[in-house]
Amino acid sequence: MHLRPAPPRRLPAQDPGRLDDAERSARTVTYGVGLIAGAVALVLICLLCSRLVF
């Protein structure tokens, strides 16, 4: 006996304006986190190098 699955449901309509806004805010958060991580890494590298020199 073979069962046939139900046909797939229809996907909701997409709102391009909302998608663009969500992508823009996600990009801003990503850049912010990257800048903070880069600044912390730079400070740590400077501290480690100063310990080695002095």
C-alpha positions in Angstrom: 0.0 0.0 0.0 1.4 3.4 -1.0 0.4 6.6 0.7 0.5 9.8 -1.2 1.6 12.8 0.7 -0.6 16.0 0.7 0.4 18.6 -1.9 2.7 21.3 -0.5 1.1 24.4 0.9 1.4 27.7 -0.8 4.2 30.0 0.5 3.3 33.4 1.9 3.9 36.4 -0.3 7.3 38.2 0.2 7.6 41.8 0.9 10.7 43.1 -0.8 10.8 46.3 1.2 10.7 44.5 4.6 13.4 42.0 3.3 15.7 44.9 2.4 15.2 46.5 5.8 15.9 43.3 7.6 19.1 42.7 5.5 20.2 46.3 6.1 19.8 46.0 9.9 21.5 42.6 9.9 24.5 44.0 8.0 24.7 46.9 10.5 24.8 44.5 13.4 27.4 42.3 11.7 29.7 45.2 10.9 29.3 46.5 14.5 30.2 43.1 16.0 33.2 42.8 13.6 34.5 46.3 14.5 34.2 45.5 18.2 36.0 42.2 17.8 38.7 43.8 15.7 39.3 46.5 18.3 39.5 43.9 21.1 41.9 41.8 19.0 44.1 44.9 18.3 44.3 45.8 22.0 45.2 42.2 22.9 47.9 42.0 20.3 49.3 45.4 21.4 49.3 44.2 25.1 51.0 40.9 24.2 53.6 42.5 22.0 54.4 45.1 24.7 54.9 42.2 27.3 57.4 40.6 24.9 59.3 43.8 24.3 59.5 45.0 27.9 
